[in-house]
Amino acid sequence: MPRLILLGVGTARSPRHAPAGLLVEYGHARVGLDGGPGSEPPESSQAWLVRDEQGPHQAVLIRIARECGMPAPVLAPFRRGSLRIEPLPVPHPGGAMHGYRIIAGHRTCVWAPEFAEPPGWARDADLMFAGVPPGGPADEAVRAVRRLGVARLILVRPPPAAGREEPPPPAEWGVAGGLYRM
């Protein structure tokens, strides 16, 4: 069963949290998804996958990868044995944006920390890491994800308020460094 470790839970400009990032470990494969300064994947990663190669922070990610001897961050699929990680489009007000569907054996996880509405391809996932749409109520986003049949919802990109409110049930806030299983 894959180990999923949250490397960061914030937005790219968050003063309190490193950018949202996920490390997928399965067998001998280690793949980083997104992240940034303070939440980049380990140097031993076989791939660094991002949701947007044209993003405003891509140059910084490329520099980090070069300095650490890691693969360059790319929007691409990854396959190793029974682990499949595939980029898929998500509705986003800023234009082209992707999330990732992670499949290992008969388990499915979704990485979609930024979207205008939950992507239909997240239907029936065992686990989903999701952000709350900017300016949108968290409870509406959680209800929309639950309608897709997602078994467990971990929210990243917490609200900027100094005191974090409790997430709408049954969602939970992701924790940087937290270990999750599909």
C-alpha positions in Angstrom: 0.0 0.0 0.0 1.4 3.4 -1.0 2.7 5.8 1.7 1.5 9.4 1.0 3.3 12.1 2.9 2.2 15.7 2.8 5.3 17.9 2.2 3.4 21.1 2.7 -0.2 22.4 2.9 -0.1 26.1 2.0 -0.5 28.2 -1.1 2.5 29.4 -3.0 2.3 32.8 -1.2 1.4 31.6 2.3 3.4 33.2 5.0 2.5 30.4 7.4 2.8 27.2 5.4 5.1 25.7 2.8 3.4 25.2 -0.6 1.1 22.1 -0.9 3.1 19.1 -2.0 2.8 15.3 -1.7 5.3 12.5 -1.7 4.1 9.2 -3.0 6.2 6.2 -1.9 5.4 2.7 -3.3 7.9 -0.1 -3.5 11.1 1.5 -4.7 9.3 4.4 -6.4 9.3 7.9 -4.8 7.4 10.6 -6.7 6.9 14.2 -5.6 3.7 16.1 -6.6 3.9 19.9 -6.6 5.5 21.5 -3.5 8.0 24.3 -3.6 10.5 26.0 -1.4 10.4 24.2 1.9 8.2 21.4 0.6 10.2 20.1 -2.4 10.4 16.3 -2.8 13.5 14.5 -1.6 16.5 14.3 -3.8 16.0 10.5 -4.2 12.7 11.0 -6.0 12.4 9.5 -9.5 10.0 12.2 -10.6 8.7 15.7 -9.6 5.3 16.2 -11.1 3.5 19.5 -11.2 0.0 20.6 -12.1 1.1 23.6 -14.2 4.4 23.9 -16.1 3.6 27.5 -17.0 3.0 28.5 -13.3 4.5 31.6 -11.9 6.9 29.6 -9.6 8.1 27.0 -12.2 11.5 28.8 -12.6 12.1 28.5 -8.8 11.2 24.8 -8.9 13.5 24.2 -11.8 16.3 26.0 -9.9 15.7 23.9 -6.8 15.7 20.7 -8.9 19.0 21.6 -10.6 20.7 22.6 -7.3 19.6 19.3 -5.6 20.2 17.0 -8.5 16.6 16.1 -8.9 14.5 15.5 -12.0 13.1 18.7 -13.4 9.4 19.4 -12.4 7.1 18.4 -15.3 3.4 17.9 -16.0 3.6 14.2 -17.0 2.4 10.7 -16.2 4.5 8.3 -14.1 4.3 4.5 -14.2 6.4 2.0 -12.2 5.0 -1.5 -11.7 1.4 -1.3 -10.5 1.8 2.4 -9.6 0.2 4.8 -12.1 0.1 8.6 -11.6 -1.7 10.5 -14.4 -2.4 14.2 -14.9 -6.0 15.1 -15.6 -7.6 18.5 -16.1 -9.5 20.3 -13.3 -11.9 23.2 -13.7 -10.0 26.3 -12.7 -10.8 30.0 -13.1 -7.3 30.8 -14.2 -7.3 28.5 -17.2 -5.4 25.2 -17.7 -4.8 23.4 -14.5 -4.3 19.7 -13.7 -4.6 17.4 -10.8 -3.3 13.8 -10.5 -5.0 10.5 -10.2 -2.8 8.0 -8.3 -3.6 4.3 -8.7 -1.8 1.5 -6.9 -3.4 -1.9 -7.3 -7.1 -1.5 -6.7 -6.7 1.8 -4.6 -7.2 5.3 -6.0 -6.1 8.7 -4.6 -6.6 12.1 -6.1 -4.3 15.1 -5.7 -6.2 18.3 -6.6 -5.2 21.1 -4.3 -6.6 23.8 -6.5 -9.9 23.8 -8.5 -13.1 25.7 -9.2 -15.2 22.6 -8.7 -14.2 19.0 -7.9 -13.2 17.1 -11.0 -15.6 14.2 -12.1 -12.6 11.9 -12.5 -12.3 11.9 -8.7 -15.4 9.8 -8.4 -15.2 6.9 -5.9 -11.6 7.7 -4.9 -10.4 6.1 -1.7 -8.6 9.3 -0.7 -8.6 12.9 -2.0 -6.3 15.8 -1.2 -8.2 18.9 -2.1 -8.1 22.6 -1.6 -11.1 24.8 -1.0 -11.8 27.0 -4.0 -10.6 30.6 -3.4 -13.4 32.7 -2.0 -15.7 29.7 -1.9 -17.3 28.2 1.3 -15.5 25.1 2.5 -18.7 23.3 3.3 -20.0 23.6 -0.3 -16.7 22.2 -1.7 -16.8 19.3 0.8 -20.4 18.5 -0.1 -19.5 18.5 -3.8 -16.6 16.1 -3.2 -18.7 13.8 -1.1 -21.3 13.6 -3.9 -18.6 12.1 -6.0 -18.3 9.2 -3.5 -14.8 10.0 -2.2 -14.2 7.9 0.9 -11.8 10.2 2.8 -11.2 13.9 2.2 -8.0 15.7 3.3 -8.1 19.5 2.9 -4.9 21.4 2.1 -4.4 25.2 1.6 -6.0 26.2 4.9 -7.8 29.5 5.2 -5.6 32.6 5.9 -7.4 33.4 9.2 -5.1 33.3 12.2 -7.2 30.7 13.9 -8.1 27.7 11.7 -11.7 26.8 11.9 -12.7 23.2 12.0 -13.3 21.7 8.5 -16.8 20.7 7.6 -17.4 17.1 8.5 -16.3 14.6 7.3 -13.3 16.4 5.9 -10.1 16.9 7.9 -7.2 19.3 7.6 -4.0 17.9 6.2 -0.9 18.2 8.3 2.5 18.9 6.8 4.7 15.8 7.4 1.5 13.7 8.0 1.5 10.1 6.7 -1.6 8.9 4.8 -2.6 5.6 3.3 -5.0 4.9 0.4 
